[in-house]
Amino acid sequence: MRTTAQWRDRINNWSKRIATWSRSKPAIVKTIKYGKRLLIGFASLGVIFLLLTWVFPLPDSIEYSTIITDSKGEVVHAYLTKDEKWRMKTELEEISPLLRKTIVEKEDRYFYSHPGVNALAIVRAFAKNIFRRKRTSGASTITMQVARALEPKRRTYFNKMVEMFRALQLEWKYSKNEILQLYLNLVPYGGNIEGVKSASILYFKKNPDHLSLAEITALSIIPNRPSTLIMGKHNDRIVKERNRWLQQFANDKIFTQKEIADALSEPLTATRGTIPQLIPHLARKLKQQGGDIIKTNIELNTQLKTEKLVADYVRILTLKNIRNAAVIIIDNQTHNVITYVGSANFNDTIDGGQVNGANAIRQPGSTLKPLLYGLCIDEGLMTPKAIISDVAVNYNGYAPENYDKQFNGYVTMEYALEHSLNIPAVKGLQLLGKDPFIQKLAECNFQQIKKDQRKLGLSLILGGCGATLEELTGLYSIFSNNGQYVPPKLTQGAHQSIKGEKILTPAATFMINEILSKVNRPDFPLNWSSTEHMPKIAWKTGTSYGRRDAWSIGYNRKYTVGIWTGNFSALGIPELSGANIATPLLFKIFNTIDYDSDEQWFSQPKDCDIRMVCSETGSPPGEHCQNTVTDYFIPLISSTQFCNNMQEVALSADEKISYCKTCMPASGYKKKWFRTVLPEMQHYFEDRHIMYEKMPPHNPACERVFKDGGPQITSPHNGSEYFISKKKPEPLQLSCNVGNDVHKVYWYINNQFYKSGEAHNRQFFIPEEGPVKISCTDDKGRNRDIWIRVKYIDL
């Protein structure tokens, strides 16, 4: 690096050279001096301009009307600005070459060459106005017109200077095309219409890039005389002025003779129309998110057809006091929401038509069960033919019941899903775990479930939670996407990633699809017969507690369709059910949007295989299994434990008693195979007088202390708190499950004998307030204790 002294010497040398060169080149130096002064002058003006711009910033904050477009870019809904103007933003790509060429030629043919102010035009206009002693010629460029629109002022010479300054600011900040865009967005068309897009839609019902030469020219002359040239009232005057300008374009050879002739012959029949007010529920929802132009993925033809189907269908349902419905349709290939119907009639003020049923939080009923069983398959806990016991259960005081209040005993997983049984679903959730299930729902954007996850229990699988039709329809789209969840796209450009979040494996997804696509199901609507041309679909129904909500969600390769029916008042209707109310509408919609489709169904994935299983357990058959069926399974995931439904028992010669290994004699006994029947199933069989081969009672002479097989108290539940009315106290039920070797049980309350009875009989008692100890002892001396707490309240 050079030292300070070296730098000083270097500068001195250069100074001497410049001085010597200056003395020898006086003319060049003089020119340089003038150039320096000129540059300093321009720099000073630039600094002054920047300083003034900082002190007086450009007022270019513009409020536009919020407009909603469909998948083709057509405006389907719009909202006035706060100052009650239709001021719709025209995007750069909507400024067609024809529109640009016509406007620039008419308003400012030197637009692309001047810096915002046309000095020659100003001099010419000033001279004409002076000599003729009145204003006969203007000099406003397109940029200056934009400046005047942004900051309206009286027409004075001072304000004209301000306008020129603002024009320079615009040119400094924006490109020429952006300035032209601002002009087209702000130009007045009379009344509360501003901007070429607003005028184009209101007068011609089309976007500005679809306007013809005649239409553009007609619109271009209105801003000069907006009060005397009103479209629909003064069309003859507008046509006369339009034709004059078209002739001028012809004289200047701006357009061909053919283009001019076609424009001159085009009639003008336009009148002021109204802005479309379609997809109102979705439009309102998206407007709250903000934005000038919101581009949806709505396919308008499908939307309008679905709205008509919903309105006609609900008109019939009103006879049953069911007054509303909501529908969402997702395109499974693109994940776009192509139809969004929030209610049967947005303008219905009696039945809350403006409520958005598609986004309302409701109880989802049984609609979450397919996801649960899919997750159980992926965890190796179940397969379609796995056996579940559908009998009375109690989980910490929660005793779920089936829809029909009945029990079905042994059922397969696929039967439980087909018939939407509640108890097997609760057992499945208990096996899987509540938290993993909630986590999967959170990954599928179930917002209310995310908020409530700490207080949700096993009842959530039966609809004891909050969900929306948007969320449920998005969830079901995973079954047509190999178990991948991609958030449904309401707007264009949203969620660009198609990969999505893995929720289920392709194998589990395929198994659920096979179950839900069967038509011989109890939730097939009784009053539906027109299925000849309906595409193959899979679907699941749901009905919320109190029959307040009925759901039916179906899908195939092309579409996922979600249906909600009910009343926004949450009024329960006895006839309301997903099968008989929501599903017929689902079928009607599929018949309309995918009529007679021969789309191939989902194929079996590589990670899904078939095996033989025992029909009594759903496990791979053991040595003594006699009846087998085929079942899907996931290799290395599904359980490979062989069926252990049979057990060998040592019996006395007369088969009246059984022995354990402790008391089995050295001789004089024989062995026999018995089916394993759990205590809960024994109770089920006994209650319904169903015959089954019972194992003989255990050897009464056995001195072994039985630690296992003691009574299981099913009611009341251990650790629960019971509130009892002081005026009308209701007794609590005493019940238990015992082994088949037990015939009699003895009940104790707070260590005091209360009552004895047959093992499967129920007893009742009215407890005292406070902590209560309940004991049950069977006739083999095995005992079980529980504690409950009782409070008496005024009811």
Order of alpha helices (4+ residues) and beta strands (2+ residues): alpha-alpha-beta-beta-beta-alpha-alpha-alpha-alpha-alpha-beta-alpha-alpha-alpha-alpha-alpha-beta-alpha-beta-beta-alpha-beta-beta-alpha-alpha-alpha-alpha-alpha-beta-beta-alpha-beta-beta-beta-alpha-beta-beta-beta-beta-beta-alpha-beta-beta-beta-beta-beta-beta-beta-beta
